[in-house]
Amino acid sequence: MSGGAGQSGTPGFRLQLGLLFLSMALVLGAAIFGFMSYQQHQLLQANLQSQAGVVARLAAQDIARIVYLDDPDVASDVAARLSNIPEIHSAIFYDTRGRLLLRLPNKGPTPRHSVTLNVPVKLDEIELGNALLTFFSPRLDAEQRRVQNLFFGFVGLVLLAGLLFAQYLDRHFLARLAELSRALQRAATRGDFAQRLRVDRDDEIGRARAHFNALLELVEAQTTELRHKASHDGLTGLYNRTRLLQELDRLLEVPPAKGYHAVCYLDLDRFKVINDTCGHAAGDQLLRELSRSLLEQVRRLPGALIGRLGGDEFLVLVRDHPAQDIARFLNDILRAVDRYEFRYMEREFPIGVSIGCILLKDERATPTEVISAADGACYQAKSLRHGGLVTHRLDAPEIRRHQVRMDWVSRLNTALEQDHFCLYLQPIVDAGHAPGPMHYEVLLRLREGGTLIGPDQFIPVAERFGLSPRIDRWVLERLFDTLYQAPEFMRRVGRISVNLSALTVADPHNRHAIDLLLKAFPLAPSRLCFEITETAVISELEQARRFMRHFRERGVRFAMDDFGTGMASFGYLKDLEFDILKIDGSFVRPIATDEVVREMARALVRIGRITGKEIVAEQVEDETTAGLLREMGVDYLQGWLFARPRPIAEVIAEAVEVGQSGPPKQLGRPRSRSG
């Protein structure tokens, strides 16, 4: 019987049990043999002691004659008589002073099992000396050998019985436990949950094996479920982003043999309408139903798979098909989604989809780069009137432009996290040179290294990718903090204008965030003016109305920025309570040379006057333009003619210094362009 070694080198319990039985048998046999030997020795000692006493008494009279008469014949007679006793091997007699009286010649080498005794020699209670007698008995020797043989026989029987008992234990218990242990080890180290043990008996071990099988079935089921959840979307059952990236990575490893690989980005149209009007439960139901329809379409093309990236965005991967087959397949998806009508609470909603497709031949790119390119193509498709399909190669100029925009997204996130933005102020001067407090517009710049970047380069990207609300909150928080720490400057300021994006106005959560900022920095809301573009108004009219009403009640003023760039602006003047109209620079810069533009600007000013709004003209760059605007009746002018935008800290420091030295200097007079 042998037992396998454990992982740490310790012998297995089967080997340990066998060694235990062997040790027990040896210890038991040794104990029995020792006891028997001790008993035999005691008996032999008593017997020989008795014989020695008899011999000493028999020889006492002769020894007395030797002691007292010193008769050598007596010594010979004693030696002859003792030599005839077979058990005596040798004998030596001494007197009381230790003088040798008699020595019996040895009968050969001393036997192994002989016993030597020292007995006194007395005659009538008179001590004559002592005798050193060595006894040897063949019968006792044979008995000793018999005891030894019995011992070894007993040990053999014990070992045999232990072996048989160990085999019985091994067959009925240990082997079954060992098999259970190995199964547990395979499950723990290899994750082998498909194995099962045979339940051979209805005992404790058999029931433990049955419980082990049940446990493995449960673990296997849960593992399968966890693996499915780790790679599949919980709502739709399609592959999730993690699994899609894995599959795309495999797709990019092997170039196509006969056609193209395709990475297709799908974005549902009008999904937000359903989510906003019917709630998220309706949106979830739509995603589940439409996912089943998309999956049916994908299964018709060998080598294609689909997954959900998140929200209403899906990704379809196609492996090695001709470009025309891929186009036909994607157009089938477009038609299938176009035909699909979502029904919820007895209402029907038409659904569309925009698809951006990137065809790959032997390009080298990461999964993230390819998905970003497909997203860019999808954005182009989304800009079509009813959505559609846009297909590009990875090196297309449109894709490179999209990648530049995505690079801007990363740069903007970094700027928000590391405070790379900075605030500038540009004054808004009174066109009639009337004395009064100065107005300013807050302008944003991005500082990267030693370079200062204007908002026209990054604001469109921020609005496209939903970063503009974060940037607006950053601007307001930094502005409020700066103004709160400059009370002297605030006493000299009439109005501070801040631009807000369409996404900020459209999201009700931003109202709460701005309220919190106003509470944290108790500045007079009447000093604030929020500038909103026509785009913000058009995108979410009702939300814009609520936003304006909310902050007007707190004293904040509103300006329509870029007034006149869209014909819809005139209609919103009646619906929304704007306080200020800012004529766009496209109507200001050419008025000195373009009569048509001049008359259009005059009409915008007249409309503002009729509706009772203050009029601000921006981008005023020369005195001729300023004079024409004053003639038209514009209230305020803003532009490089009066001052360039400067860092807010410089403007505050200069204004405070001027305030301490005298009355504020008016900026209504023209300044050179270099100023």
Secondary structure as GFF3:
##gff-version 3
##sequence-region A 1 675
A	DSSP	alpha_helix	13	69	.	.	.	ID=ss1
A	DSSP	alpha_helix	72	83	.	.	.	ID=ss2
A	DSSP	beta_strand	88	95	.	.	.	ID=ss3
A	DSSP	beta_strand	100	104	.	.	.	ID=ss4
A	DSSP	beta_strand	115	123	.	.	.	ID=ss5
A	DSSP	beta_strand	126	135	.	.	.	ID=ss6
A	DSSP	alpha_helix	138	169	.	.	.	ID=ss7
A	DSSP	pi_helix	170	174	.	.	.	ID=ss8
A	DSSP	alpha_helix	175	190	.	.	.	ID=ss9
A	DSSP	alpha_helix	204	231	.	.	.	ID=ss10
A	DSSP	alpha_helix	241	253	.	.	.	ID=ss11
A	DSSP	beta_strand	260	269	.	.	.	ID=ss12
A	DSSP	alpha_helix	271	278	.	.	.	ID=ss13
A	DSSP	alpha_helix	280	299	.	.	.	ID=ss14
A	DSSP	beta_strand	304	310	.	.	.	ID=ss15
A	DSSP	beta_strand	313	321	.	.	.	ID=ss16
A	DSSP	alpha_helix	323	339	.	.	.	ID=ss17
A	DSSP	beta_strand	341	344	.	.	.	ID=ss18
A	DSSP	beta_strand	347	350	.	.	.	ID=ss19
A	DSSP	beta_strand	352	360	.	.	.	ID=ss20
A	DSSP	alpha_helix	367	383	.	.	.	ID=ss21
A	DSSP	beta_strand	389	393	.	.	.	ID=ss22
A	DSSP	alpha_helix	397	418	.	.	.	ID=ss23
A	DSSP	beta_strand	421	430	.	.	.	ID=ss24
A	DSSP	beta_strand	438	448	.	.	.	ID=ss25
A	DSSP	beta_strand	451	453	.	.	.	ID=ss26
A	DSSP	three_ten_helix	455	457	.	.	.	ID=ss27
A	DSSP	alpha_helix	459	464	.	.	.	ID=ss28
A	DSSP	alpha_helix	468	484	.	.	.	ID=ss29
A	DSSP	alpha_helix	487	492	.	.	.	ID=ss30
A	DSSP	beta_strand	493	500	.	.	.	ID=ss31
A	DSSP	alpha_helix	502	506	.	.	.	ID=ss32
A	DSSP	alpha_helix	508	520	.	.	.	ID=ss33
A	DSSP	three_ten_helix	525	527	.	.	.	ID=ss34
A	DSSP	beta_strand	528	533	.	.	.	ID=ss35
A	DSSP	alpha_helix	534	539	.	.	.	ID=ss36
A	DSSP	alpha_helix	541	552	.	.	.	ID=ss37
A	DSSP	beta_strand	557	563	.	.	.	ID=ss38
A	DSSP	alpha_helix	568	575	.	.	.	ID=ss39
A	DSSP	beta_strand	580	583	.	.	.	ID=ss40
A	DSSP	three_ten_helix	585	587	.	.	.	ID=ss41
A	DSSP	alpha_helix	595	610	.	.	.	ID=ss42
A	DSSP	beta_strand	614	617	.	.	.	ID=ss43
A	DSSP	alpha_helix	623	632	.	.	.	ID=ss44
A	DSSP	beta_strand	636	637	.	.	.	ID=ss45
A	DSSP	beta_strand	646	647	.	.	.	ID=ss46
A	DSSP	alpha_helix	648	661	.	.	.	ID=ss47
###
